[in-house]
Amino acid sequence: MEAIDLKLITFFKKVSLPAARVSLFIIFFWFGLLKVLGLSPASQLVQNLFESTIPIMSFDLFIILFGIFECLIGVLFVVKGVERVAIFLLFIHMVMTLGPLILLTEETWQSFLVPTLEGQYIIKNLVIIASAIGIASHLHPMKSTLDK
């Protein structure tokens, strides 16, 4: 049993990083593409958040740009060497996507600590954050330009 456990742990150590990267790519690229194509089931929630904040452009343009932004995040997660950029953009994205939990409470909460389906969808972003943290934990420290 111990040998099987060790083999499984070794296997999961090998595949965990690629699996996290590919999973984040699939989620962000797929959901972003749905926004660009006008097929996202989240569009109404995004529009409500957009309208309750400071709309600086038309929503039709915003949703396309937001979808492209999501696709970009997905692509960056599978390109070696740009993970830091992907994680930074993910941070910006998470700030925006967690917004409805505070700004659109009637759409994201049924009652105290009881999220709606949309609220559950948003809260599950914690798994995305955890995956990004896992990827970040495998990065090599940046070298200072002073060290050269």
Phi and psi restraints in degrees (value plus and minus 20) as a CYANA .aco file:
   2 GLU   PHI     -83.6   -43.6
   2 GLU   PSI     -58.6   -18.6
   3 ALA   PHI     -85.5   -45.5
   3 ALA   PSI     -61.3   -21.3
   4 ILE   PHI     -84.0   -44.0
   4 ILE   PSI     -63.4   -23.4
   5 ASP   PHI     -78.8   -38.8
   5 ASP   PSI     -65.3   -25.3
   6 LEU   PHI     -84.3   -44.3
   6 LEU   PSI     -61.4   -21.4
   7 LYS   PHI     -84.6   -44.6
   7 LYS   PSI     -61.0   -21.0
   8 LEU   PHI     -84.3   -44.3
   8 LEU   PSI     -64.8   -24.8
   9 ILE   PHI     -80.8   -40.8
   9 ILE   PSI     -64.9   -24.9
  10 THR   PHI     -81.6   -41.6
  10 THR   PSI     -63.8   -23.8
  11 PHE   PHI     -81.6   -41.6
  11 PHE   PSI     -67.9   -27.9
  12 PHE   PHI     -85.6   -45.6
  12 PHE   PSI     -52.5   -12.5
  13 LYS   PHI     -83.9   -43.9
  13 LYS   PSI     -56.5   -16.5
  14 LYS   PHI     -91.1   -51.1
  14 LYS   PSI     -58.4   -18.4
  15 VAL   PHI    -117.3   -77.3
  15 VAL   PSI     -31.9     8.1
  16 SER   PHI     -83.0   -43.0
  16 SER   PSI     -64.7   -24.7
  17 LEU   PHI     -88.0   -48.0
  17 LEU   PSI     -70.8   -30.8
  18 PRO   PHI     -80.0   -40.0
  18 PRO   PSI     -57.8   -17.8
  19 ALA   PHI     -84.1   -44.1
  19 ALA   PSI     -61.6   -21.6
  20 ALA   PHI     -84.1   -44.1
  20 ALA   PSI     -63.9   -23.9
  21 ARG   PHI     -83.7   -43.7
  21 ARG   PSI     -66.6   -26.6
  22 VAL   PHI     -88.1   -48.1
  22 VAL   PSI     -59.5   -19.5
  23 SER   PHI     -81.5   -41.5
  23 SER   PSI     -64.4   -24.4
  24 LEU   PHI     -85.7   -45.7
  24 LEU   PSI     -58.2   -18.2
  25 PHE   PHI     -79.0   -39.0
  25 PHE   PSI     -70.6   -30.6
  26 ILE   PHI     -79.7   -39.7
  26 ILE   PSI     -68.2   -28.2
  27 ILE   PHI     -80.4   -40.4
  27 ILE   PSI     -72.6   -32.6
  28 PHE   PHI     -91.0   -51.0
  28 PHE   PSI     -62.4   -22.4
  29 PHE   PHI     -87.7   -47.7
  29 PHE   PSI     -65.7   -25.7
  30 TRP   PHI     -82.7   -42.7
  30 TRP   PSI     -71.9   -31.9
  31 PHE   PHI     -87.1   -47.1
  31 PHE   PSI     -54.9   -14.9
  32 GLY   PHI     -85.1   -45.1
  32 GLY   PSI     -64.1   -24.1
  33 LEU   PHI     -82.2   -42.2
  33 LEU   PSI     -59.0   -19.0
  34 LEU   PHI     -80.1   -40.1
  34 LEU   PSI     -58.3   -18.3
  35 LYS   PHI     -86.5   -46.5
  35 LYS   PSI     -64.3   -24.3
  36 VAL   PHI     -80.8   -40.8
  36 VAL   PSI     -58.7   -18.7
  37 LEU   PHI    -103.5   -63.5
  37 LEU   PSI     -22.5    17.5
  38 GLY   PHI      54.2    94.2
  38 GLY   PSI       6.7    46.7
  39 LEU   PHI    -135.6   -95.6
  39 LEU   PSI     -13.8    26.2
  40 SER   PHI     -95.9   -55.9
  40 SER   PSI     109.0   149.0
  41 PRO   PHI     -90.5   -50.5
  41 PRO   PSI     -32.2     7.8
  42 ALA   PHI    -108.7   -68.7
  42 ALA   PSI     -22.5    17.5
  43 SER   PHI     -77.8   -37.8
  43 SER   PSI     -60.1   -20.1
  44 GLN   PHI     -85.2   -45.2
  44 GLN   PSI     -62.9   -22.9
  45 LEU   PHI     -83.4   -43.4
  45 LEU   PSI     -63.1   -23.1
  46 VAL   PHI     -82.5   -42.5
  46 VAL   PSI     -61.4   -21.4
  47 GLN   PHI     -85.0   -45.0
  47 GLN   PSI     -61.7   -21.7
  48 ASN   PHI     -83.2   -43.2
  48 ASN   PSI     -60.4   -20.4
  49 LEU   PHI     -86.1   -46.1
  49 LEU   PSI     -64.3   -24.3
  50 PHE   PHI     -77.4   -37.4
  50 PHE   PSI     -64.9   -24.9
  51 GLU   PHI     -92.6   -52.6
  51 GLU   PSI     -45.7    -5.7
  52 SER   PHI    -108.1   -68.1
  52 SER   PSI     -26.5    13.5
  53 THR   PHI    -126.3   -86.3
  53 THR   PSI    -170.2  -130.2
  54 ILE   PHI    -119.4   -79.4
  54 ILE   PSI      77.3   117.3
  55 PRO   PHI     -90.7   -50.7
  55 PRO   PSI      98.2   138.2
  56 ILE   PHI    -126.8   -86.8
  56 ILE   PSI     -19.9    20.1
  57 MET   PHI    -177.3  -137.3
  57 MET   PSI     158.3   198.3
  58 SER   PHI     -89.6   -49.6
  58 SER   PSI     128.8   168.8
  59 PHE   PHI     -84.2   -44.2
  59 PHE   PSI     -56.6   -16.6
  60 ASP   PHI     -78.5   -38.5
  60 ASP   PSI     -60.7   -20.7
  61 LEU   PHI     -91.8   -51.8
  61 LEU   PSI     -62.7   -22.7
  62 PHE   PHI     -78.6   -38.6
  62 PHE   PSI     -66.9   -26.9
  63 ILE   PHI     -84.1   -44.1
  63 ILE   PSI     -55.1   -15.1
  64 ILE   PHI     -88.1   -48.1
  64 ILE   PSI     -65.6   -25.6
  65 LEU   PHI     -84.3   -44.3
  65 LEU   PSI     -58.6   -18.6
  66 PHE   PHI     -85.0   -45.0
  66 PHE   PSI     -60.4   -20.4
  67 GLY   PHI     -83.6   -43.6
  67 GLY   PSI     -63.0   -23.0
  68 ILE   PHI     -83.3   -43.3
  68 ILE   PSI     -60.9   -20.9
  69 PHE   PHI     -77.8   -37.8
  69 PHE   PSI     -64.6   -24.6
  70 GLU   PHI     -85.1   -45.1
  70 GLU   PSI     -62.6   -22.6
  71 CYS   PHI     -80.2   -40.2
  71 CYS   PSI     -62.5   -22.5
  72 LEU   PHI     -80.4   -40.4
  72 LEU   PSI     -65.1   -25.1
  73 ILE   PHI     -77.6   -37.6
  73 ILE   PSI     -66.1   -26.1
  74 GLY   PHI     -79.2   -39.2
  74 GLY   PSI     -67.5   -27.5
  75 VAL   PHI     -82.7   -42.7
  75 VAL   PSI     -62.2   -22.2
  76 LEU   PHI     -83.3   -43.3
  76 LEU   PSI     -49.5    -9.5
  77 PHE   PHI     -88.4   -48.4
  77 PHE   PSI     -42.3    -2.3
  78 VAL   PHI    -121.1   -81.1
  78 VAL   PSI     -21.5    18.5
  79 VAL   PHI    -116.5   -76.5
  79 VAL   PSI      93.7   133.7
  80 LYS   PHI     -83.0   -43.0
  80 LYS   PSI     118.3   158.3
  81 GLY   PHI      78.9   118.9
  81 GLY   PSI     -32.0     8.0
  82 VAL   PHI    -139.0   -99.0
  82 VAL   PSI       0.2    40.2
  83 GLU   PHI     -79.7   -39.7
  83 GLU   PSI     -56.4   -16.4
  84 ARG   PHI     -82.8   -42.8
  84 ARG   PSI     -59.3   -19.3
  85 VAL   PHI     -85.6   -45.6
  85 VAL   PSI     -64.9   -24.9
  86 ALA   PHI     -79.6   -39.6
  86 ALA   PSI     -63.5   -23.5
  87 ILE   PHI     -87.7   -47.7
  87 ILE   PSI     -58.4   -18.4
  88 PHE   PHI     -82.3   -42.3
  88 PHE   PSI     -67.1   -27.1
  89 LEU   PHI     -85.5   -45.5
  89 LEU   PSI     -55.5   -15.5
  90 LEU   PHI     -81.4   -41.4
  90 LEU   PSI     -61.0   -21.0
  91 PHE   PHI     -78.8   -38.8
  91 PHE   PSI     -67.0   -27.0
  92 ILE   PHI     -80.2   -40.2
  92 ILE   PSI     -65.2   -25.2
  93 HIS   PHI     -80.6   -40.6
  93 HIS   PSI     -63.2   -23.2
  94 MET   PHI     -85.7   -45.7
  94 MET   PSI     -57.0   -17.0
  95 VAL   PHI     -79.5   -39.5
  95 VAL   PSI     -63.5   -23.5
  96 MET   PHI     -89.4   -49.4
  96 MET   PSI     -62.6   -22.6
  97 THR   PHI     -98.7   -58.7
  97 THR   PSI     -40.7    -0.7
  98 LEU   PHI    -102.6   -62.6
  98 LEU   PSI     -32.7     7.3
  99 GLY   PHI     -72.2   -32.2
  99 GLY   PSI     -63.6   -23.6
 100 PRO   PHI     -78.3   -38.3
 100 PRO   PSI     -47.7    -7.7
 101 LEU   PHI     -81.5   -41.5
 101 LEU   PSI     -46.2    -6.2
 102 ILE   PHI    -124.7   -84.7
 102 ILE   PSI     -60.3   -20.3
 103 LEU   PHI    -111.0   -71.0
 103 LEU   PSI     -42.9    -2.9
 104 LEU   PHI    -145.3  -105.3
 104 LEU   PSI      35.7    75.7
 105 THR   PHI     -80.3   -40.3
 105 THR   PSI     -52.9   -12.9
 106 GLU   PHI     -86.9   -46.9
 106 GLU   PSI     -43.7    -3.7
 107 GLU   PHI    -115.4   -75.4
 107 GLU   PSI     -38.6     1.4
 108 THR   PHI    -132.6   -92.6
 108 THR   PSI     -30.4     9.6
 109 TRP   PHI    -152.2  -112.2
 109 TRP   PSI     109.8   149.8
 110 GLN   PHI     -98.9   -58.9
 110 GLN   PSI     -62.1   -22.1
 111 SER   PHI    -181.4  -141.4
 111 SER   PSI    -197.2  -157.2
 112 PHE   PHI     -74.0   -34.0
 112 PHE   PSI     100.7   140.7
 113 LEU   PHI      41.7    81.7
 113 LEU   PSI      -1.3    38.7
 114 VAL   PHI    -141.2  -101.2
 114 VAL   PSI      76.5   116.5
 115 PRO   PHI     -96.1   -56.1
 115 PRO   PSI     132.4   172.4
 116 THR   PHI     -93.5   -53.5
 116 THR   PSI     158.8   198.8
 117 LEU   PHI     -79.7   -39.7
 117 LEU   PSI     -60.7   -20.7
 118 GLU   PHI     -83.7   -43.7
 118 GLU   PSI     -60.7   -20.7
 119 GLY   PHI     -83.4   -43.4
 119 GLY   PSI     -60.8   -20.8
 120 GLN   PHI     -82.7   -42.7
 120 GLN   PSI     -61.1   -21.1
 121 TYR   PHI     -78.4   -38.4
 121 TYR   PSI     -62.7   -22.7
 122 ILE   PHI     -91.0   -51.0
 122 ILE   PSI     -65.0   -25.0
 123 ILE   PHI     -81.4   -41.4
 123 ILE   PSI     -52.0   -12.0
 124 LYS   PHI     -84.8   -44.8
 124 LYS   PSI     -30.7     9.3
 125 ASN   PHI     -82.5   -42.5
 125 ASN   PSI     -36.8     3.2
 126 LEU   PHI     -79.8   -39.8
 126 LEU   PSI     -52.3   -12.3
 127 VAL   PHI     -87.8   -47.8
 127 VAL   PSI     -58.7   -18.7
 128 ILE   PHI     -82.5   -42.5
 128 ILE   PSI     -64.3   -24.3
 129 ILE   PHI     -80.9   -40.9
 129 ILE   PSI     -63.3   -23.3
 130 ALA   PHI     -82.4   -42.4
 130 ALA   PSI     -59.8   -19.8
 131 SER   PHI     -83.6   -43.6
 131 SER   PSI     -62.1   -22.1
 132 ALA   PHI     -84.7   -44.7
 132 ALA   PSI     -58.5   -18.5
 133 ILE   PHI     -82.9   -42.9
 133 ILE   PSI     -61.2   -21.2
 134 GLY   PHI     -81.1   -41.1
 134 GLY   PSI     -61.9   -21.9
 135 ILE   PHI     -84.6   -44.6
 135 ILE   PSI     -65.5   -25.5
 136 ALA   PHI     -80.4   -40.4
 136 ALA   PSI     -53.5   -13.5
 137 SER   PHI     -88.5   -48.5
 137 SER   PSI     -35.9     4.1
 138 HIS   PHI    -117.1   -77.1
 138 HIS   PSI     -21.7    18.3
 139 LEU   PHI     -93.9   -53.9
 139 LEU   PSI     129.7   169.7
 140 HIS   PHI    -104.6   -64.6
 140 HIS   PSI     124.8   164.8
 141 PRO   PHI     -78.4   -38.4
 141 PRO   PSI     123.7   163.7
 142 MET   PHI     -91.2   -51.2
 142 MET   PSI     123.8   163.8
 143 LYS   PHI    -110.6   -70.6
 143 LYS   PSI     114.6   154.6
 144 SER   PHI     -93.8   -53.8
 144 SER   PSI     125.0   165.0
 145 THR   PHI     -87.8   -47.8
 145 THR   PSI     -38.8     1.2
 146 LEU   PHI     -93.6   -53.6
 146 LEU   PSI     -42.3    -2.3
 147 ASP   PHI     -96.5   -56.5
 147 ASP   PSI     -34.3     5.7
